[in-house]
Amino acid sequence: MVALYCLGFVPLYRGIMEFWGVYPFDFPFVDTDTVLSAIRCINRGVDVYAANPCDVLNRVYDYSPLWTVLSVFPMTRAWLPPIGMGVDIIFLLSLSLLPVGRSWRNARWITAGIVSSATVFAMERGNNDLVLFVLAVGAATLVCQSDRWRLLGYGCALLAGLLKYYPMTLMLIATRERPGRFMAVAAASIMAVALFAIVTWHDLVRALSLIPTGSYFGDMFGSVTLGGGLTEWLGLPPVALKIIRLALSLLAISIGVRLGTRSHECGALTVLNERERAFLLVGALLILSCFFTAQNIGYRAVHLILVLPALSVLRDTSNIRVFRYALPLAIGLLWSGAWYHDIVAVAAATIRHHGYSLVQTGLWIVREAMWWSLVTLLVSCVTDLLLASNTVSACLRYVNRHDYKIKI
């Protein structure tokens, strides 16, 4: 695709990308330029949280203030292609650290997710979620190593959280440590976050207030999407959105926790090796945190790649039947940009307006049902993995002993 674009076959490039479910911008790496344009304006003395005239779309800067440390570099527009390409290349290299498929069939499942429309979308935009993906891969890889390497892994998780907030849940991987070491890691992380908040408070508050929202029926996912779409479609009062979102979230979490507890008792995830469990926990935490906190553009589904090795094993070996559906759900959602947009495009060209609207709405409901089903299964996986961790296990043993003494 890079070769097609660079050799001047732009119409062919755009046609293939659109069939893939991605509508490319006028130039590649437009999301990379969100940060780089802000840096260019900061170096000119512009308050980018109020206005960012250096950006081609005039997007105000709404990312973490931590990215602005790049202002030490004399940034120009010429920096965009190499930095955008560098982000994509580092992302592709990080994929070599994924747990390998245990069979050729599993490897094909993982590959299908990697070449999905969500991946291509993220790479075409050069979105900084690819940076978070690389840090998550680093964290999942390093926590399977010795003590010193594990500390570096927690540093990767903390840095990802400081760069984009929602990955802060990755710090739960530290529960694999003994309680004393976990408390030390937690205390150090809390102090780092507090220091970051104190130093950047003014800009941090403004950045949080600028986080954008989009159409409920567009290429977005999150816990707010279904409730918002139904509220808008059925003409319900605005409070219905909050009620539907809260009800669905509580239902998904409660079912997921109950299923995860049962899974832990049955030892359903014991078939996974250490690396598969680490990547499953990291990927599930990323997806769950972004799903329940905000609307997310489709490229953020790229984090589902992290859970594919574990889900491919569970599809073949799990003694809990519902886990076998998690892998096809994940693959389907990674490719949802392609099948959703392609079917809608065909319907728009062949069906009258009323029928076309029904097709689009039906596909939207199917996609939302897939997201809520997968999220429930990921909650169960996180529950099982946390219950099996050293810190949580030690806490449960302490509570059980204490409860036993009280009964005596």
Buried (B, 14 or more C-beta within 10 A) or exposed (E): BEEBBEEEBEEEBBEBBBEBBBEBBEEBBBBBBBBBBBBBBBBEEBEBBEBBEBBBEEBBBBBBBBBBEBBEEEBEEEBBBEBBBEBBEBBBEBBEBBBEBBEEEBBEBBEBBBEBBBBBBBBBBBBBBBBBBBBBBBBBBBBBEEEEEBBEBBBBBBBBBBBBBBBBBBBBBBBBBEBEBBEBBBEBBEEBBEEBEEEBEEBBEBBEEBEEEEEBBEBBBBBBBBBBBBBBEEEBEEEBBEEBBEEBBEEBBEBBBEBBBBBBEEEBBEBBBEBBBBBBBBBBBBBBBBBBBBBBBBBBBBBBBBBBBBBBBBBEBBEBEBBBBBBBBBBBBBBBBBBBBBBBEEBEEEBEEEEBEEBBEEBBEBBBEBBBBBBBBBBBBBBBBBBBBBBBBBBEEEEEEEEEEEEE
